[in-house]
Amino acid sequence: MDESGRVTRDGIRIYEPGDFAGMHRAGALAAQILDELPERVFVGQTTEAIDDYIRGRVEEAGAVSATIGYKGYQHASCISVNHVVCHGIPGGKTLKDGDILNVDVTVIVDGWFGDTSRMYVAGKLPRKAERLIEVTHDALMKGIEAVRPGNTFGDIGHAIQSFVEGHRMSVVRDFCGHGLGRVFHAPPNVLHYGRAGTGPVLEEGMFFTIEPMVNLGRPETKVLADDWTAVTRDKSLSAQFEHSVGVSAEGCEIFTLSPGGLFHPTYG
């Protein structure tokens, strides 16, 4: 049970200043594992092999995978390829030249949850996919720039939506970010669209993810028969980036920063 801090009238837990260190440790491990993946993403590789590596690294670190056993899920990551929006299940299908993929990892370190995802490419990155990845990454950072005490969750969504739609792409409405800390999912729902000045007010000590999913085509999605895999209805490419963050007195702390500066797939 998560019993630290107080809870707002919106059900959002406010953590103590000392809790930030635990979130940084969990976030750093998740980010480090993702830093190690570029050389393991290549044409002919399977997403199952990538997941096996992640599972081994989590165990080696003495941590726990938050996704193994979660609602029956049996993998240490979600790996979403091309038009898969999120919750892609690792499997034996091999990657092709130009495939883009999101790898999403959540680890538990000393009871704290570190949740992050980023994009990778197998082979040569097609120009339209490169543009999608660029816009999605920058949209996340626009959202993070809106995180500071006194702003609202609507400010975060508005910053993301206006930026994405300004590039003639669409923000997925069917999935959102979430509160976390000593639990995997908690209030609030962090929408990646919305009106500035609306929603709960951000307070120091709130922990949550921001994880916009952006489509080249329309925003609508559907979930496949496996009850996990979400895809774009129009089969357009989709991309996603995710950070876990905490509201600080000065603004925002990102718990899942890449140790090697590799969060963006063009690395610079």
C-alpha positions as CSV (number, residue, x, y, z in Angstrom):
1,M,0.0,0.0,0.0
2,D,1.0,3.6,-0.7
3,E,0.6,5.5,2.5
4,S,3.0,8.4,2.2
5,G,1.9,12.0,1.8
6,R,-1.6,13.5,1.6
7,V,-4.3,13.1,-1.1
8,T,-6.0,16.1,-2.9
9,R,-9.7,16.3,-3.4
10,D,-9.1,15.0,-6.9
11,G,-7.5,11.8,-5.4
12,I,-4.0,12.8,-6.4
13,R,-1.3,11.8,-3.9
14,I,1.2,14.5,-2.8
15,Y,4.5,12.9,-2.0
16,E,7.1,14.2,0.5
17,P,10.4,15.8,-0.6
18,G,12.4,12.7,0.5
19,D,10.4,10.6,-1.9
20,F,11.9,12.2,-5.0
21,A,15.1,10.2,-4.4
22,G,13.3,6.8,-4.7
23,M,11.7,7.8,-7.9
24,H,15.0,9.0,-9.4
25,R,16.5,5.5,-8.6
26,A,13.7,3.6,-10.2
27,G,13.6,6.0,-13.2
28,A,17.4,5.8,-13.7
29,L,17.3,2.0,-13.9
30,A,14.4,2.0,-16.5
31,A,16.2,4.6,-18.5
32,Q,19.6,2.8,-18.3
33,I,18.0,-0.4,-19.7
34,L,16.5,1.5,-22.6
35,D,19.9,3.1,-23.2
36,E,21.3,-0.4,-23.9
37,L,18.8,-1.3,-26.6
38,P,19.9,0.5,-29.8
39,E,22.4,-2.2,-30.7
40,R,19.7,-4.8,-30.1
41,V,17.2,-3.3,-32.5
42,F,18.1,-4.3,-36.0
43,V,16.7,-5.8,-39.2
44,G,15.9,-9.5,-38.5
45,Q,15.7,-9.1,-34.8
46,T,12.6,-10.2,-32.9
47,T,10.7,-8.1,-30.4
48,E,10.7,-11.3,-28.2
49,A,14.5,-11.2,-28.1
50,I,14.5,-7.6,-27.1
51,D,12.1,-8.3,-24.3
52,D,14.2,-11.3,-23.1
53,Y,17.1,-8.9,-22.8
54,I,15.1,-6.4,-20.8
55,R,13.8,-9.2,-18.5
56,G,17.3,-10.3,-17.8
57,R,18.6,-6.8,-17.0
58,V,15.8,-6.2,-14.6
59,E,16.6,-9.4,-12.7
60,E,20.3,-8.7,-12.8
61,A,19.7,-5.3,-11.2
62,G,17.8,-6.9,-8.4
63,A,14.6,-5.1,-9.4
64,V,11.2,-6.3,-10.3
65,S,9.3,-5.9,-13.6
66,A,6.0,-4.1,-13.0
67,T,4.4,-5.6,-16.1
68,I,5.1,-9.3,-15.6
69,G,1.9,-10.6,-14.1
70,Y,0.1,-7.3,-14.4
71,K,-3.5,-8.2,-15.3
72,G,-2.1,-11.4,-16.7
73,Y,0.5,-9.8,-18.9
74,Q,3.7,-12.0,-19.1
75,H,6.4,-9.7,-20.6
76,A,8.9,-7.3,-19.2
77,S,8.1,-4.6,-21.8
78,C,5.5,-3.5,-24.3
79,I,7.0,-3.2,-27.8
80,S,4.8,-1.4,-30.3
81,V,5.8,-1.5,-34.0
82,N,4.8,0.9,-36.8
83,H,1.0,1.3,-36.6
84,V,0.7,-0.2,-33.1
85,V,-0.1,2.7,-30.8
86,C,0.7,1.0,-27.5
87,H,0.7,-2.2,-25.5
88,G,2.3,-4.3,-28.3
89,I,3.1,-7.8,-27.1
90,P,6.7,-9.0,-27.8
91,G,6.8,-12.0,-30.2
92,G,8.6,-13.9,-32.8
93,K,8.0,-11.7,-35.8
94,T,11.2,-10.2,-37.2
95,L,11.8,-6.5,-37.7
96,K,12.1,-5.2,-41.2
97,D,14.1,-2.3,-42.7
98,G,12.5,1.0,-41.7
99,D,10.4,-0.4,-38.9
100,I,9.9,2.0,-36.0
101,L,9.1,0.7,-32.5
102,N,8.3,2.1,-29.1
103,V,9.7,0.1,-26.1
104,D,8.0,0.8,-22.8
105,V,9.6,-0.5,-19.6
106,T,8.4,-0.1,-16.0
107,V,10.6,-1.4,-13.1
108,I,10.1,-1.4,-9.3
109,V,13.1,-0.4,-7.2
110,D,12.7,-0.5,-3.4
111,G,9.0,-0.1,-3.9
112,W,9.2,2.8,-6.3
113,F,8.0,2.6,-9.9
114,G,10.0,3.9,-12.9
115,D,8.1,4.1,-16.1
116,T,9.4,5.3,-19.4
117,S,9.4,4.6,-23.2
118,R,11.1,5.8,-26.3
119,M,11.4,5.2,-30.0
120,Y,13.8,3.0,-32.0
121,V,14.3,2.2,-35.6
122,A,15.5,-1.0,-37.4
123,G,17.7,-0.2,-40.4
124,K,17.2,3.1,-42.3
125,L,14.7,5.6,-40.8
126,P,12.2,6.7,-43.4
127,R,11.7,10.5,-43.7
128,K,8.0,10.5,-42.7
129,A,8.7,8.3,-39.7
130,E,11.6,10.5,-38.7
131,R,9.3,13.6,-38.8
132,L,6.7,11.7,-36.7
133,I,9.3,10.7,-34.1
134,E,10.6,14.3,-34.0
135,V,7.2,15.8,-33.4
136,T,6.3,13.3,-30.8
137,H,9.5,13.8,-28.8
138,D,9.1,17.5,-29.0
139,A,5.5,17.3,-28.0
140,L,6.4,15.4,-24.8
141,M,9.0,18.1,-24.0
142,K,6.4,20.9,-24.6
143,G,4.2,19.1,-22.1
144,I,7.0,18.8,-19.5
145,E,7.7,22.6,-19.9
146,A,4.1,23.2,-18.7
147,V,4.8,21.3,-15.4
148,R,5.1,23.7,-12.5
149,P,3.1,24.5,-9.4
150,G,0.0,26.6,-10.2
151,N,-0.4,25.4,-13.7
152,T,-3.1,22.8,-14.5
153,F,-3.2,19.4,-16.2
154,G,-5.1,21.1,-19.0
155,D,-2.1,23.3,-19.6
156,I,0.0,20.1,-20.2
157,G,-2.6,18.6,-22.6
158,H,-3.0,21.9,-24.5
159,A,0.7,22.4,-25.0
160,I,1.0,18.9,-26.5
161,Q,-2.2,19.0,-28.6
162,S,-1.5,22.5,-30.1
163,F,2.1,21.6,-31.0
164,V,1.1,18.2,-32.6
165,E,-1.8,19.6,-34.6
166,G,0.3,22.5,-35.7
167,H,2.3,19.9,-37.5
168,R,-0.8,18.3,-39.1
169,M,-0.6,15.2,-37.0
170,S,-3.1,13.9,-34.4
171,V,-3.0,13.1,-30.6
172,V,-4.4,9.8,-29.5
173,R,-7.4,10.4,-27.1
174,D,-8.0,6.8,-26.0
175,F,-4.9,6.4,-23.8
176,C,-3.3,8.8,-21.3
177,G,-0.6,9.3,-18.7
178,H,-1.1,8.4,-15.1
179,G,-0.1,9.0,-11.5
180,L,2.5,6.7,-10.1
181,G,4.9,6.4,-7.1
182,R,4.6,3.3,-4.9
183,V,1.8,2.2,-7.2
184,F,1.8,1.6,-11.0
185,H,-1.3,3.5,-11.9
186,A,-3.1,6.1,-9.8
187,P,-4.9,9.4,-10.3
188,P,-4.7,11.6,-12.2
189,N,-5.4,10.7,-15.8
190,V,-2.9,12.9,-17.7
191,L,-4.6,13.7,-21.0
192,H,-2.4,14.8,-23.9
193,Y,-5.0,17.2,-25.2
194,G,-7.3,19.8,-23.6
195,R,-7.9,23.4,-22.8
196,A,-5.4,25.6,-21.0
197,G,-6.4,26.5,-17.4
198,T,-8.6,23.4,-16.9
199,G,-8.3,20.4,-14.7
200,P,-6.6,19.9,-11.4
201,V,-4.0,22.4,-10.3
202,L,-0.4,21.1,-10.2
203,E,1.1,21.0,-6.7
204,E,4.7,20.2,-5.5
205,G,4.9,16.5,-4.8
206,M,2.7,15.2,-7.5
207,F,4.3,12.3,-9.5
208,F,2.9,11.2,-12.9
209,T,3.8,10.1,-16.4
210,I,3.4,12.2,-19.6
211,E,3.4,9.8,-22.6
212,P,1.8,11.3,-25.7
213,M,0.9,9.0,-28.6
214,V,0.9,10.7,-31.9
215,N,-0.4,9.4,-35.3
216,L,0.5,10.5,-38.8
217,G,-3.1,10.0,-39.7
218,R,-6.3,10.2,-37.6
219,P,-6.4,9.8,-33.8
220,E,-8.8,6.8,-33.6
221,T,-7.5,3.5,-32.3
222,K,-8.8,0.0,-31.8
223,V,-7.7,-2.9,-29.5
224,L,-7.1,-6.2,-31.1
225,A,-8.5,-9.6,-30.1
226,D,-5.6,-10.2,-27.6
227,D,-7.1,-7.4,-25.4
228,W,-3.8,-5.6,-25.2
229,T,-2.5,-4.4,-28.6
230,A,-3.9,-1.0,-29.6
231,V,-3.5,0.0,-33.3
232,T,-4.4,3.0,-35.4
233,R,-7.8,2.4,-37.2
234,D,-6.4,3.9,-40.4
235,K,-3.2,1.9,-40.2
236,S,-1.1,5.1,-40.1
237,L,2.2,5.2,-38.3
238,S,2.2,6.0,-34.6
239,A,4.9,7.1,-32.2
240,Q,5.2,7.6,-28.4
241,F,7.7,9.0,-25.8
242,E,7.2,8.8,-22.1
243,H,8.8,10.3,-19.0
244,S,8.0,9.9,-15.3
245,V,8.1,13.3,-13.7
246,G,7.6,15.0,-10.3
247,V,6.4,18.5,-9.6
248,S,9.1,20.4,-7.7
249,A,9.1,23.8,-6.1
250,E,11.0,25.1,-9.0
251,G,9.0,23.3,-11.7
252,C,9.6,19.8,-12.8
253,E,12.0,16.9,-12.2
254,I,12.3,14.2,-14.8
255,F,12.9,10.9,-13.1
256,T,13.6,8.9,-16.3
257,L,16.3,10.9,-18.0
258,S,18.6,8.9,-20.2
259,P,22.0,8.4,-18.5
260,G,23.7,8.4,-21.9
261,G,21.7,11.2,-23.5
262,L,20.1,8.6,-25.8
263,F,16.4,9.4,-25.2
264,H,15.9,10.7,-28.8
265,P,16.8,8.1,-31.4
266,T,18.8,10.5,-33.6
267,Y,21.0,11.0,-30.5
268,G,21.6,14.7,-30.8
